[in-house]
Amino acid sequence: KILEGIVVSAKMQRSVVVQRDYLKYVEKYQRYERRRSKIHAHNPPCINAKEGDKVKIAECRPISKTISFVVIEKVEGG
């Protein structure tokens, strides 16, 4: 699984929190609602993403209790 999001916190050592905004269809009202999720991801020193950066993250083996994603690249225009 490869996802895109914005780094909202980079206070951990070699880890970041990525916020992902997406739309969910509500069948009852036949409309979409905005949702967001926060995903903890490993931030390798070679990428070194900072707060506010738009990044691409990929699913991987569990690195720790909460981290199962890794930052694979910074996306331009983020």
PDB file of N, H, CA, C and O in Angstrom:
ATOM      1  N   LYS A   1       0.842  -1.185   0.000  1.00  0.00           N
ATOM      2  CA  LYS A   1       0.000   0.000   0.000  1.00  0.00           C
ATOM      3  C   LYS A   1       0.885   1.246   0.000  1.00  0.00           C
ATOM      4  O   LYS A   1       1.764   1.383   0.851  1.00  0.00           O
ATOM      5  N   ILE A   2       0.657   2.149  -0.946  1.00  0.00           N
ATOM      6  H   ILE A   2      -0.057   2.038  -1.638  1.00  0.00           H
ATOM      7  CA  ILE A   2       1.408   3.406  -1.012  1.00  0.00           C
ATOM      8  C   ILE A   2       0.418   4.554  -0.855  1.00  0.00           C
ATOM      9  O   ILE A   2      -0.569   4.633  -1.587  1.00  0.00           O
ATOM     10  N   LEU A   3       0.685   5.450   0.107  1.00  0.00           N
ATOM     11  H   LEU A   3       1.487   5.386   0.701  1.00  0.00           H
ATOM     12  CA  LEU A   3      -0.219   6.553   0.415  1.00  0.00           C
ATOM     13  C   LEU A   3       0.523   7.884   0.376  1.00  0.00           C
ATOM     14  O   LEU A   3       1.752   7.926   0.431  1.00  0.00           O
ATOM     15  N   GLU A   4      -0.249   8.982   0.278  1.00  0.00           N
ATOM     16  H   GLU A   4      -1.248   8.948   0.233  1.00  0.00           H
ATOM     17  CA  GLU A   4       0.328  10.323   0.307  1.00  0.00           C
ATOM     18  C   GLU A   4      -0.277  11.098   1.455  1.00  0.00           C
ATOM     19  O   GLU A   4      -1.441  10.900   1.804  1.00  0.00           O
ATOM     20  N   GLY A   5       0.518  11.989   2.049  1.00  0.00           N
ATOM     21  H   GLY A   5       1.463  12.150   1.766  1.00  0.00           H
ATOM     22  CA  GLY A   5       0.015  12.810   3.141  1.00  0.00           C
ATOM     23  C   GLY A   5       0.994  13.911   3.484  1.00  0.00           C
ATOM     24  O   GLY A   5       2.035  14.059   2.844  1.00  0.00           O
ATOM     25  N   ILE A   6       0.646  14.690   4.514  1.00  0.00           N
ATOM     26  H   ILE A   6      -0.200  14.570   5.034  1.00  0.00           H
ATOM     27  CA  ILE A   6       1.471  15.813   4.947  1.00  0.00           C
ATOM     28  C   ILE A   6       2.009  15.517   6.338  1.00  0.00           C
ATOM     29  O   ILE A   6       1.277  15.056   7.213  1.00  0.00           O
ATOM     30  N   VAL A   7       3.296  15.786   6.535  1.00  0.00           N
ATOM     31  H   VAL A   7       3.891  16.161   5.824  1.00  0.00           H
ATOM     32  CA  VAL A   7       3.937  15.570   7.832  1.00  0.00           C
ATOM     33  C   VAL A   7       3.424  16.628   8.808  1.00  0.00           C
ATOM     34  O   VAL A   7       3.585  17.825   8.571  1.00  0.00           O
ATOM     35  N   VAL A   8       2.801  16.182   9.916  1.00  0.00           N
ATOM     36  H   VAL A   8       2.671  15.209  10.109  1.00  0.00           H
ATOM     37  CA  VAL A   8       2.285  17.116  10.917  1.00  0.00           C
ATOM     38  C   VAL A   8       3.158  17.161  12.164  1.00  0.00           C
ATOM     39  O   VAL A   8       3.068  18.105  12.949  1.00  0.00           O
ATOM     40  N   SER A   9       4.002  16.149  12.355  1.00  0.00           N
ATOM     41  H   SER A   9       4.075  15.382  11.718  1.00  0.00           H
ATOM     42  CA  SER A   9       4.911  16.138  13.501  1.00  0.00           C
ATOM     43  C   SER A   9       6.185  15.382  13.142  1.00  0.00           C
ATOM     44  O   SER A   9       6.144  14.281  12.592  1.00  0.00           O
ATOM     45  N   ALA A  10       7.323  16.006  13.471  1.00  0.00           N
ATOM     46  H   ALA A  10       7.356  16.900  13.917  1.00  0.00           H
ATOM     47  CA  ALA A  10       8.613  15.356  13.215  1.00  0.00           C
ATOM     48  C   ALA A  10       9.472  15.415  14.476  1.00  0.00           C
ATOM     49  O   ALA A  10      10.690  15.570  14.396  1.00  0.00           O
ATOM     50  N   LYS A  11       8.831  15.291  15.640  1.00  0.00           N
ATOM     51  H   LYS A  11       7.841  15.164  15.705  1.00  0.00           H
ATOM     52  CA  LYS A  11       9.536  15.440  16.919  1.00  0.00           C
ATOM     53  C   LYS A  11      10.207  14.154  17.397  1.00  0.00           C
ATOM     54  O   LYS A  11      11.074  14.191  18.270  1.00  0.00           O
ATOM     55  N   MET A  12       9.804  13.012  16.823  1.00  0.00           N
ATOM     56  H   MET A  12       9.099  12.982  16.115  1.00  0.00           H
ATOM     57  CA  MET A  12      10.407  11.740  17.225  1.00  0.00           C
ATOM     58  C   MET A  12      11.739  11.545  16.510  1.00  0.00           C
ATOM     59  O   MET A  12      12.009  12.189  15.497  1.00  0.00           O
ATOM     60  N   GLN A  13      12.556  10.665  17.036  1.00  0.00           N
ATOM     61  H   GLN A  13      12.337  10.141  17.859  1.00  0.00           H
ATOM     62  CA  GLN A  13      13.827  10.350  16.388  1.00  0.00           C
ATOM     63  C   GLN A  13      13.561   9.390  15.235  1.00  0.00           C
ATOM     64  O   GLN A  13      13.062   8.284  15.440  1.00  0.00           O
ATOM     65  N   ARG A  14      13.898   9.822  14.022  1.00  0.00           N
ATOM     66  H   ARG A  14      14.303  10.721  13.855  1.00  0.00           H
ATOM     67  CA  ARG A  14      13.750   9.012  12.801  1.00  0.00           C
ATOM     68  C   ARG A  14      12.321   8.538  12.538  1.00  0.00           C
ATOM     69  O   ARG A  14      12.118   7.517  11.881  1.00  0.00           O
ATOM     70  N   SER A  15      11.333   9.272  13.047  1.00  0.00           N
ATOM     71  H   SER A  15      11.498  10.102  13.580  1.00  0.00           H
ATOM     72  CA  SER A  15       9.930   8.941  12.789  1.00  0.00           C
ATOM     73  C   SER A  15       9.124  10.216  12.607  1.00  0.00           C
ATOM     74  O   SER A  15       9.483  11.268  13.137  1.00  0.00           O
ATOM     75  N   VAL A  16       8.029  10.120  11.854  1.00  0.00           N
ATOM     76  H   VAL A  16       7.737   9.266  11.423  1.00  0.00           H
ATOM     77  CA  VAL A  16       7.146  11.264  11.638  1.00  0.00           C
ATOM     78  C   VAL A  16       5.690  10.815  11.746  1.00  0.00           C
ATOM     79  O   VAL A  16       5.387   9.625  11.660  1.00  0.00           O
ATOM     80  N   VAL A  17       4.792  11.789  11.935  1.00  0.00           N
ATOM     81  H   VAL A  17       5.039  12.756  12.005  1.00  0.00           H
ATOM     82  CA  VAL A  17       3.362  11.523  11.898  1.00  0.00           C
ATOM     83  C   VAL A  17       2.838  12.168  10.622  1.00  0.00           C
ATOM     84  O   VAL A  17       3.011  13.368  10.405  1.00  0.00           O
ATOM     85  N   VAL A  18       2.190  11.357   9.774  1.00  0.00           N
ATOM     86  H   VAL A  18       2.049  10.382   9.951  1.00  0.00           H
ATOM     87  CA  VAL A  18       1.680  11.824   8.486  1.00  0.00           C
ATOM     88  C   VAL A  18       0.156  11.861   8.553  1.00  0.00           C
ATOM     89  O   VAL A  18      -0.488  10.872   8.902  1.00  0.00           O
ATOM     90  N   GLN A  19      -0.411  13.024   8.212  1.00  0.00           N
ATOM     91  H   GLN A  19       0.112  13.828   7.929  1.00  0.00           H
ATOM     92  CA  GLN A  19      -1.872  13.160   8.184  1.00  0.00           C
ATOM     93  C   GLN A  19      -2.367  12.983   6.763  1.00  0.00           C
ATOM     94  O   GLN A  19      -1.882  13.624   5.831  1.00  0.00           O
ATOM     95  N   ARG A  20      -3.350  12.092   6.615  1.00  0.00           N
ATOM     96  H   ARG A  20      -3.744  11.571   7.372  1.00  0.00           H
ATOM     97  CA  ARG A  20      -3.894  11.771   5.298  1.00  0.00           C
ATOM     98  C   ARG A  20      -5.362  12.156   5.256  1.00  0.00           C
ATOM     99  O   ARG A  20      -6.157  11.662   6.056  1.00  0.00           O
ATOM    100  N   ASP A  21      -5.735  13.044   4.321  1.00  0.00           N
ATOM    101  H   ASP A  21      -5.090  13.445   3.671  1.00  0.00           H
ATOM    102  CA  ASP A  21      -7.131  13.445   4.147  1.00  0.00           C
ATOM    103  C   ASP A  21      -7.740  12.633   3.007  1.00  0.00           C
ATOM    104  O   ASP A  21      -7.121  12.460   1.957  1.00  0.00           O
ATOM    105  N   TYR A  22      -8.956  12.136   3.223  1.00  0.00           N
ATOM    106  H   TYR A  22      -9.459  12.276   4.076  1.00  0.00           H
ATOM    107  CA  TYR A  22      -9.612  11.349   2.179  1.00  0.00           C
ATOM    108  C   TYR A  22     -11.124  11.536   2.266  1.00  0.00           C
ATOM    109  O   TYR A  22     -11.624  12.085   3.248  1.00  0.00           O
ATOM    110  N   LEU A  23     -11.848  11.088   1.255  1.00  0.00           N
ATOM    111  H   LEU A  23     -11.442  10.642   0.457  1.00  0.00           H
ATOM    112  CA  LEU A  23     -13.303  11.190   1.218  1.00  0.00           C
ATOM    113  C   LEU A  23     -13.928   9.813   1.420  1.00  0.00           C
ATOM    114  O   LEU A  23     -13.454   8.822   0.865  1.00  0.00           O
ATOM    115  N   LYS A  24     -14.991   9.756   2.215  1.00  0.00           N
ATOM    116  H   LYS A  24     -15.376  10.561   2.667  1.00  0.00           H
ATOM    117  CA  LYS A  24     -15.717   8.510   2.469  1.00  0.00           C
ATOM    118  C   LYS A  24     -17.153   8.713   2.028  1.00  0.00           C
ATOM    119  O   LYS A  24     -17.794   9.687   2.419  1.00  0.00           O
ATOM    120  N   TYR A  25     -17.661   7.800   1.216  1.00  0.00           N
ATOM    121  H   TYR A  25     -17.140   7.008   0.898  1.00  0.00           H
ATOM    122  CA  TYR A  25     -19.032   7.897   0.714  1.00  0.00           C
ATOM    123  C   TYR A  25     -20.007   7.414   1.779  1.00  0.00           C
ATOM    124  O   TYR A  25     -19.841   6.326   2.330  1.00  0.00           O
ATOM    125  N   VAL A  26     -21.038   8.233   2.073  1.00  0.00           N
ATOM    126  H   VAL A  26     -21.173   9.117   1.626  1.00  0.00           H
ATOM    127  CA  VAL A  26     -22.074   7.862   3.032  1.00  0.00           C
ATOM    128  C   VAL A  26     -23.319   7.461   2.239  1.00  0.00           C
ATOM    129  O   VAL A  26     -23.966   8.297   1.608  1.00  0.00           O
ATOM    130  N   GLU A  27     -23.638   6.184   2.284  1.00  0.00           N
ATOM    131  H   GLU A  27     -23.112   5.505   2.797  1.00  0.00           H
ATOM    132  CA  GLU A  27     -24.724   5.618   1.475  1.00  0.00           C
ATOM    133  C   GLU A  27     -26.071   6.276   1.780  1.00  0.00           C
ATOM    134  O   GLU A  27     -26.831   6.594   0.865  1.00  0.00           O
ATOM    135  N   LYS A  28     -26.364   6.477   3.062  1.00  0.00           N
ATOM    136  H   LYS A  28     -25.747   6.218   3.805  1.00  0.00           H
ATOM    137  CA  LYS A  28     -27.663   7.005   3.480  1.00  0.00           C
ATOM    138  C   LYS A  28     -27.967   8.375   2.864  1.00  0.00           C
ATOM    139  O   LYS A  28     -29.086   8.629   2.417  1.00  0.00           O
ATOM    140  N   TYR A  29     -26.958   9.251   2.845  1.00  0.00           N
ATOM    141  H   TYR A  29     -26.050   9.045   3.208  1.00  0.00           H
ATOM    142  CA  TYR A  29     -27.154  10.615   2.342  1.00  0.00           C
ATOM    143  C   TYR A  29     -26.660  10.795   0.907  1.00  0.00           C
ATOM    144  O   TYR A  29     -26.793  11.880   0.340  1.00  0.00           O
ATOM    145  N   GLN A  30     -26.102   9.765   0.329  1.00  0.00           N
ATOM    146  H   GLN A  30     -25.994   8.884   0.790  1.00  0.00           H
ATOM    147  CA  GLN A  30     -25.559   9.789  -1.032  1.00  0.00           C
ATOM    148  C   GLN A  30     -24.613  10.970  -1.243  1.00  0.00           C
ATOM    149  O   GLN A  30     -24.669  11.673  -2.252  1.00  0.00           O
ATOM    150  N   ARG A  31     -23.747  11.156  -0.258  1.00  0.00           N
ATOM    151  H   ARG A  31     -23.701  10.585   0.561  1.00  0.00           H
ATOM    152  CA  ARG A  31     -22.769  12.239  -0.307  1.00  0.00           C
ATOM    153  C   ARG A  31     -21.444  11.738   0.246  1.00  0.00           C
ATOM    154  O   ARG A  31     -21.352  10.643   0.801  1.00  0.00           O
ATOM    155  N   TYR A  32     -20.424  12.565   0.080  1.00  0.00           N
ATOM    156  H   TYR A  32     -20.499  13.454  -0.371  1.00  0.00           H
ATOM    157  CA  TYR A  32     -19.105  12.246   0.612  1.00  0.00           C
ATOM    158  C   TYR A  32     -18.841  13.084   1.850  1.00  0.00           C
ATOM    159  O   TYR A  32     -19.281  14.229   1.942  1.00  0.00           O
ATOM    160  N   GLU A  33     -18.113  12.501   2.807  1.00  0.00           N
ATOM    161  H   GLU A  33     -17.755  11.570   2.732  1.00  0.00           H
ATOM    162  CA  GLU A  33     -17.677  13.269   3.970  1.00  0.00           C
ATOM    163  C   GLU A  33     -16.160  13.242   4.033  1.00  0.00           C
ATOM    164  O   GLU A  33     -15.524  12.260   3.653  1.00  0.00           O
ATOM    165  N   ARG A  34     -15.594  14.335   4.518  1.00  0.00           N
ATOM    166  H   ARG A  34     -16.111  15.134   4.827  1.00  0.00           H
ATOM    167  CA  ARG A  34     -14.142  14.413   4.646  1.00  0.00           C
ATOM    168  C   ARG A  34     -13.703  13.680   5.899  1.00  0.00           C
ATOM    169  O   ARG A  34     -14.291  13.845   6.968  1.00  0.00           O
ATOM    170  N   ARG A  35     -12.676  12.879   5.762  1.00  0.00           N
ATOM    171  H   ARG A  35     -12.197  12.745   4.894  1.00  0.00           H
ATOM    172  CA  ARG A  35     -12.099  12.187   6.914  1.00  0.00           C
ATOM    173  C   ARG A  35     -10.595  12.366   6.880  1.00  0.00           C
ATOM    174  O   ARG A  35     -10.020  12.701   5.845  1.00  0.00           O
ATOM    175  N   ARG A  36      -9.958  12.139   8.032  1.00  0.00           N
ATOM    176  H   ARG A  36     -10.425  11.867   8.873  1.00  0.00           H
ATOM    177  CA  ARG A  36      -8.501  12.205   8.072  1.00  0.00           C
ATOM    178  C   ARG A  36      -7.973  11.140   9.018  1.00  0.00           C
ATOM    179  O   ARG A  36      -8.632  10.763   9.987  1.00  0.00           O
ATOM    180  N   SER A  37      -6.777  10.665   8.719  1.00  0.00           N
ATOM    181  H   SER A  37      -6.241  10.971   7.932  1.00  0.00           H
ATOM    182  CA  SER A  37      -6.149   9.683   9.592  1.00  0.00           C
ATOM    183  C   SER A  37      -4.699  10.080   9.804  1.00  0.00           C
ATOM    184  O   SER A  37      -4.057  10.644   8.918  1.00  0.00           O
ATOM    185  N   LYS A  38      -4.198   9.777  10.984  1.00  0.00           N
ATOM    186  H   LYS A  38      -4.719   9.318  11.704  1.00  0.00           H
ATOM    187  CA  LYS A  38      -2.798  10.054  11.296  1.00  0.00           C
ATOM    188  C   LYS A  38      -2.049   8.729  11.304  1.00  0.00           C
ATOM    189  O   LYS A  38      -2.439   7.786  11.992  1.00  0.00           O
ATOM    190  N   ILE A  39      -0.974   8.670  10.537  1.00  0.00           N
ATOM    191  H   ILE A  39      -0.657   9.437   9.978  1.00  0.00           H
ATOM    192  CA  ILE A  39      -0.194   7.444  10.407  1.00  0.00           C
ATOM    193  C   ILE A  39       1.235   7.724  10.855  1.00  0.00           C
ATOM    194  O   ILE A  39       1.863   8.679  10.398  1.00  0.00           O
ATOM    195  N   HIS A  40       1.739   6.888  11.748  1.00  0.00           N
ATOM    196  H   HIS A  40       1.228   6.112  12.119  1.00  0.00           H
ATOM    197  CA  HIS A  40       3.133   7.005  12.172  1.00  0.00           C
ATOM    198  C   HIS A  40       4.002   6.288  11.148  1.00  0.00           C
ATOM    199  O   HIS A  40       3.687   5.173  10.731  1.00  0.00           O
ATOM    200  N   ALA A  41       5.096   6.930  10.743  1.00  0.00           N
ATOM    201  H   ALA A  41       5.352   7.835  11.082  1.00  0.00           H
ATOM    202  CA  ALA A  41       5.960   6.340   9.714  1.00  0.00           C
ATOM    203  C   ALA A  41       7.428   6.549  10.060  1.00  0.00           C
ATOM    204  O   ALA A  41       7.792   7.539  10.695  1.00  0.00           O
ATOM    205  N   HIS A  42       8.262   5.614   9.639  1.00  0.00           N
ATOM    206  H   HIS A  42       7.967   4.810   9.122  1.00  0.00           H
ATOM    207  CA  HIS A  42       9.711   5.726   9.815  1.00  0.00           C
ATOM    208  C   HIS A  42      10.252   6.746   8.817  1.00  0.00           C
ATOM    209  O   HIS A  42       9.885   6.730   7.642  1.00  0.00           O
ATOM    210  N   ASN A  43      11.124   7.631   9.291  1.00  0.00           N
ATOM    211  H   ASN A  43      11.422   7.644  10.246  1.00  0.00           H
ATOM    212  CA  ASN A  43      11.690   8.699   8.464  1.00  0.00           C
ATOM    213  C   ASN A  43      13.199   8.475   8.345  1.00  0.00           C
ATOM    214  O   ASN A  43      13.943   8.895   9.231  1.00  0.00           O
ATOM    215  N   PRO A  44      13.672   7.825   7.275  1.00  0.00           N
ATOM    216  CA  PRO A  44      15.104   7.538   7.151  1.00  0.00           C
ATOM    217  C   PRO A  44      15.937   8.818   7.059  1.00  0.00           C
ATOM    218  O   PRO A  44      15.463   9.825   6.532  1.00  0.00           O
ATOM    219  N   PRO A  45      17.173   8.789   7.565  1.00  0.00           N
ATOM    220  CA  PRO A  45      18.036   9.984   7.521  1.00  0.00           C
ATOM    221  C   PRO A  45      18.293  10.486   6.099  1.00  0.00           C
ATOM    222  O   PRO A  45      18.530  11.679   5.908  1.00  0.00           O
ATOM    223  N   CYS A  46      18.249   9.605   5.102  1.00  0.00           N
ATOM    224  H   CYS A  46      18.056   8.636   5.258  1.00  0.00           H
ATOM    225  CA  CYS A  46      18.501  10.019   3.718  1.00  0.00           C
ATOM    226  C   CYS A  46      17.361  10.881   3.166  1.00  0.00           C
ATOM    227  O   CYS A  46      17.578  11.652   2.231  1.00  0.00           O
ATOM    228  N   ILE A  47      16.155  10.765   3.725  1.00  0.00           N
ATOM    229  H   ILE A  47      15.979  10.139   4.485  1.00  0.00           H
ATOM    230  CA  ILE A  47      15.017  11.576   3.273  1.00  0.00           C
ATOM    231  C   ILE A  47      14.817  12.770   4.203  1.00  0.00           C
ATOM    232  O   ILE A  47      14.632  13.893   3.734  1.00  0.00           O
ATOM    233  N   ASN A  48      14.854  12.540   5.511  1.00  0.00           N
ATOM    234  H   ASN A  48      15.005  11.628   5.892  1.00  0.00           H
ATOM    235  CA  ASN A  48      14.797  13.597   6.519  1.00  0.00           C
ATOM    236  C   ASN A  48      13.649  14.582   6.273  1.00  0.00           C
ATOM    237  O   ASN A  48      13.893  15.776   6.102  1.00  0.00           O
ATOM    238  N   ALA A  49      12.409  14.100   6.253  1.00  0.00           N
ATOM    239  H   ALA A  49      12.211  13.130   6.392  1.00  0.00           H
ATOM    240  CA  ALA A  49      11.231  14.950   6.036  1.00  0.00           C
ATOM    241  C   ALA A  49      10.977  15.833   7.257  1.00  0.00           C
ATOM    242  O   ALA A  49      11.150  15.400   8.396  1.00  0.00           O
ATOM    243  N   LYS A  50      10.565  17.071   7.003  1.00  0.00           N
ATOM    244  H   LYS A  50      10.424  17.423   6.078  1.00  0.00           H
ATOM    245  CA  LYS A  50      10.268  18.036   8.068  1.00  0.00           C
ATOM    246  C   LYS A  50       8.760  18.291   8.117  1.00  0.00           C
ATOM    247  O   LYS A  50       8.023  17.850   7.236  1.00  0.00           O
ATOM    248  N   GLU A  51       8.306  19.006   9.155  1.00  0.00           N
ATOM    249  H   GLU A  51       8.905  19.364   9.872  1.00  0.00           H
ATOM    250  CA  GLU A  51       6.890  19.355   9.272  1.00  0.00           C
ATOM    251  C   GLU A  51       6.450  20.182   8.075  1.00  0.00           C
ATOM    252  O   GLU A  51       7.159  21.094   7.649  1.00  0.00           O
ATOM    253  N   GLY A  52       5.278  19.862   7.533  1.00  0.00           N
ATOM    254  H   GLY A  52       4.703  19.121   7.880  1.00  0.00           H
ATOM    255  CA  GLY A  52       4.742  20.600   6.395  1.00  0.00           C
ATOM    256  C   GLY A  52       5.081  19.994   5.047  1.00  0.00           C
ATOM    257  O   GLY A  52       4.496  20.381   4.036  1.00  0.00           O
ATOM    258  N   ASP A  53       6.022  19.041   5.010  1.00  0.00           N
ATOM    259  H   ASP A  53       6.497  18.727   5.832  1.00  0.00           H
ATOM    260  CA  ASP A  53       6.397  18.392   3.747  1.00  0.00           C
ATOM    261  C   ASP A  53       5.303  17.426   3.299  1.00  0.00           C
ATOM    262  O   ASP A  53       4.692  16.743   4.120  1.00  0.00           O
ATOM    263  N   LYS A  54       5.063  17.377   1.989  1.00  0.00           N
ATOM    264  H   LYS A  54       5.560  17.932   1.322  1.00  0.00           H
ATOM    265  CA  LYS A  54       4.152  16.380   1.421  1.00  0.00           C
ATOM    266  C   LYS A  54       5.004  15.166   1.085  1.00  0.00           C
ATOM    267  O   LYS A  54       6.001  15.281   0.372  1.00  0.00           O
ATOM    268  N   VAL A  55       4.615  13.999   1.599  1.00  0.00           N
ATOM    269  H   VAL A  55       3.805  13.906   2.179  1.00  0.00           H
ATOM    270  CA  VAL A  55       5.435  12.797   1.429  1.00  0.00           C
ATOM    271  C   VAL A  55       4.609  11.620   0.923  1.00  0.00           C
ATOM    272  O   VAL A  55       3.382  11.602   1.021  1.00  0.00           O
ATOM    273  N   LYS A  56       5.325  10.640   0.382  1.00  0.00           N
ATOM    274  H   LYS A  56       6.322  10.655   0.303  1.00  0.00           H
ATOM    275  CA  LYS A  56       4.730   9.377  -0.042  1.00  0.00           C
ATOM    276  C   LYS A  56       5.221   8.332   0.952  1.00  0.00           C
ATOM    277  O   LYS A  56       6.419   8.249   1.223  1.00  0.00           O
ATOM    278  N   ILE A  57       4.294   7.526   1.503  1.00  0.00           N
ATOM    279  H   ILE A  57       3.321   7.593   1.283  1.00  0.00           H
ATOM    280  CA  ILE A  57       4.676   6.490   2.460  1.00  0.00           C
ATOM    281  C   ILE A  57       4.223   5.124   1.945  1.00  0.00           C
ATOM    282  O   ILE A  57       3.212   5.007   1.253  1.00  0.00           O
ATOM    283  N   ALA A  58       4.993   4.098   2.297  1.00  0.00           N
ATOM    284  H   ALA A  58       5.815   4.193   2.859  1.00  0.00           H
ATOM    285  CA  ALA A  58       4.689   2.737   1.856  1.00  0.00           C
ATOM    286  C   ALA A  58       4.581   1.820   3.067  1.00  0.00           C
ATOM    287  O   ALA A  58       5.292   1.993   4.058  1.00  0.00           O
ATOM    288  N   GLU A  59       3.681   0.840   2.975  1.00  0.00           N
ATOM    289  H   GLU A  59       3.104   0.699   2.170  1.00  0.00           H
ATOM    290  CA  GLU A  59       3.501  -0.131   4.044  1.00  0.00           C
ATOM    291  C   GLU A  59       4.698  -1.074   4.078  1.00  0.00           C
ATOM    292  O   GLU A  59       5.245  -1.437   3.036  1.00  0.00           O
ATOM    293  N   CYS A  60       5.098  -1.466   5.280  1.00  0.00           N
ATOM    294  H   CYS A  60       4.653  -1.171   6.127  1.00  0.00           H
ATOM    295  CA  CYS A  60       6.232  -2.387   5.431  1.00  0.00           C
ATOM    296  C   CYS A  60       5.990  -3.262   6.661  1.00  0.00           C
ATOM    297  O   CYS A  60       4.926  -3.208   7.277  1.00  0.00           O
ATOM    298  N   ARG A  61       6.977  -4.052   6.999  1.00  0.00           N
ATOM    299  H   ARG A  61       7.842  -4.096   6.498  1.00  0.00           H
ATOM    300  CA  ARG A  61       6.857  -4.882   8.203  1.00  0.00           C
ATOM    301  C   ARG A  61       6.797  -3.969   9.432  1.00  0.00           C
ATOM    302  O   ARG A  61       7.299  -2.846   9.371  1.00  0.00           O
ATOM    303  N   PRO A  62       6.201  -4.411  10.541  1.00  0.00           N
ATOM    304  CA  PRO A  62       6.161  -3.566  11.734  1.00  0.00           C
ATOM    305  C   PRO A  62       7.569  -3.247  12.239  1.00  0.00           C
ATOM    306  O   PRO A  62       8.360  -4.146  12.524  1.00  0.00           O
ATOM    307  N   ILE A  63       7.861  -1.955  12.343  1.00  0.00           N
ATOM    308  H   ILE A  63       7.218  -1.225  12.111  1.00  0.00           H
ATOM    309  CA  ILE A  63       9.171  -1.512  12.833  1.00  0.00           C
ATOM    310  C   ILE A  63       9.106  -1.343  14.347  1.00  0.00           C
ATOM    311  O   ILE A  63      10.084  -1.596  15.050  1.00  0.00           O
ATOM    312  N   SER A  64       7.936  -0.911  14.850  1.00  0.00           N
ATOM    313  H   SER A  64       7.141  -0.706  14.279  1.00  0.00           H
ATOM    314  CA  SER A  64       7.708  -0.808  16.292  1.00  0.00           C
ATOM    315  C   SER A  64       6.219  -1.033  16.555  1.00  0.00           C
ATOM    316  O   SER A  64       5.481  -1.450  15.662  1.00  0.00           O
ATOM    317  N   LYS A  65       5.785  -0.756  17.778  1.00  0.00           N
ATOM    318  H   LYS A  65       6.384  -0.417  18.504  1.00  0.00           H
ATOM    319  CA  LYS A  65       4.381  -0.987  18.151  1.00  0.00           C
ATOM    320  C   LYS A  65       3.408  -0.223  17.248  1.00  0.00           C
ATOM    321  O   LYS A  65       2.365  -0.760  16.873  1.00  0.00           O
ATOM    322  N   THR A  66       3.737   1.020  16.896  1.00  0.00           N
ATOM    323  H   THR A  66       4.584   1.456  17.200  1.00  0.00           H
ATOM    324  CA  THR A  66       2.808   1.847  16.115  1.00  0.00           C
ATOM    325  C   THR A  66       3.269   2.121  14.688  1.00  0.00           C
ATOM    326  O   THR A  66       2.495   2.660  13.897  1.00  0.00           O
ATOM    327  N   ILE A  67       4.491   1.770  14.336  1.00  0.00           N
ATOM    328  H   ILE A  67       5.119   1.332  14.978  1.00  0.00           H
ATOM    329  CA  ILE A  67       5.033   2.130  13.021  1.00  0.00           C
ATOM    330  C   ILE A  67       5.070   0.926  12.078  1.00  0.00           C
ATOM    331  O   ILE A  67       5.791  -0.044  12.311  1.00  0.00           O
ATOM    332  N   SER A  68       4.271   1.014  11.002  1.00  0.00           N
ATOM    333  H   SER A  68       3.686   1.802  10.813  1.00  0.00           H
ATOM    334  CA  SER A  68       4.257  -0.024   9.960  1.00  0.00           C
ATOM    335  C   SER A  68       4.358   0.583   8.567  1.00  0.00           C
ATOM    336  O   SER A  68       4.046  -0.070   7.572  1.00  0.00           O
ATOM    337  N   PHE A  69       4.799   1.845   8.502  1.00  0.00           N
ATOM    338  H   PHE A  69       5.052   2.376   9.311  1.00  0.00           H
ATOM    339  CA  PHE A  69       4.983   2.541   7.232  1.00  0.00           C
ATOM    340  C   PHE A  69       6.361   3.184   7.221  1.00  0.00           C
ATOM    341  O   PHE A  69       6.945   3.437   8.275  1.00  0.00           O
ATOM    342  N   VAL A  70       6.879   3.447   6.017  1.00  0.00           N
ATOM    343  H   VAL A  70       6.405   3.241   5.161  1.00  0.00           H
ATOM    344  CA  VAL A  70       8.169   4.118   5.875  1.00  0.00           C
ATOM    345  C   VAL A  70       8.032   5.199   4.801  1.00  0.00           C
ATOM    346  O   VAL A  70       7.373   4.993   3.782  1.00  0.00           O
ATOM    347  N   VAL A  71       8.668   6.361   5.043  1.00  0.00           N
ATOM    348  H   VAL A  71       9.204   6.528   5.870  1.00  0.00           H
ATOM    349  CA  VAL A  71       8.649   7.455   4.065  1.00  0.00           C
ATOM    350  C   VAL A  71       9.567   7.059   2.916  1.00  0.00           C
ATOM    351  O   VAL A  71      10.739   6.753   3.130  1.00  0.00           O
ATOM    352  N   ILE A  72       9.025   7.064   1.675  1.00  0.00           N
ATOM    353  H   ILE A  72       8.072   7.312   1.501  1.00  0.00           H
ATOM    354  CA  ILE A  72       9.845   6.657   0.532  1.00  0.00           C
ATOM    355  C   ILE A  72      10.304   7.841  -0.313  1.00  0.00           C
ATOM    356  O   ILE A  72      11.326   7.755  -0.994  1.00  0.00           O
ATOM    357  N   GLU A  73       9.547   8.963  -0.276  1.00  0.00           N
ATOM    358  H   GLU A  73       8.717   9.033   0.277  1.00  0.00           H
ATOM    359  CA  GLU A  73       9.997  10.147  -1.010  1.00  0.00           C
ATOM    360  C   GLU A  73       9.213  11.386  -0.613  1.00  0.00           C
ATOM    361  O   GLU A  73       8.088  11.299  -0.121  1.00  0.00           O
ATOM    362  N   LYS A  74       9.832  12.548  -0.839  1.00  0.00           N
ATOM    363  H   LYS A  74      10.746  12.619  -1.239  1.00  0.00           H
ATOM    364  CA  LYS A  74       9.142  13.828  -0.680  1.00  0.00           C
ATOM    365  C   LYS A  74       8.490  14.147  -2.016  1.00  0.00           C
ATOM    366  O   LYS A  74       9.079  13.918  -3.072  1.00  0.00           O
ATOM    367  N   VAL A  75       7.261  14.681  -1.967  1.00  0.00           N
ATOM    368  H   VAL A  75       6.783  14.867  -1.109  1.00  0.00           H
ATOM    369  CA  VAL A  75       6.542  15.032  -3.189  1.00  0.00           C
ATOM    370  C   VAL A  75       6.633  16.544  -3.374  1.00  0.00           C
ATOM    371  O   VAL A  75       6.414  17.305  -2.431  1.00  0.00           O
ATOM    372  N   GLU A  76       6.958  16.973  -4.590  1.00  0.00           N
ATOM    373  H   GLU A  76       7.136  16.355  -5.356  1.00  0.00           H
ATOM    374  CA  GLU A  76       7.073  18.412  -4.867  1.00  0.00           C
ATOM    375  C   GLU A  76       5.708  19.085  -4.777  1.00  0.00           C
ATOM    376  O   GLU A  76       4.680  18.483  -5.087  1.00  0.00           O
ATOM    377  N   GLY A  77       5.720  20.348  -4.344  1.00  0.00           N
ATOM    378  H   GLY A  77       6.555  20.837  -4.092  1.00  0.00           H
ATOM    379  CA  GLY A  77       4.484  21.127  -4.248  1.00  0.00           C
ATOM    380  C   GLY A  77       3.695  20.833  -2.990  1.00  0.00           C
ATOM    381  O   GLY A  77       2.474  20.991  -2.964  1.00  0.00           O
ATOM    382  N   GLY A  78       4.388  20.406  -1.948  1.00  0.00           N
ATOM    383  H   GLY A  78       5.380  20.278  -1.969  1.00  0.00           H
ATOM    384  CA  GLY A  78       3.714  20.070  -0.706  1.00  0.00           C
ATOM    385  C   GLY A  78       3.943  21.059   0.387  1.00  0.00           C
ATOM    386  O   GLY A  78       3.426  20.890   1.491  1.00  0.00           O
TER     387      GLY A  78
END
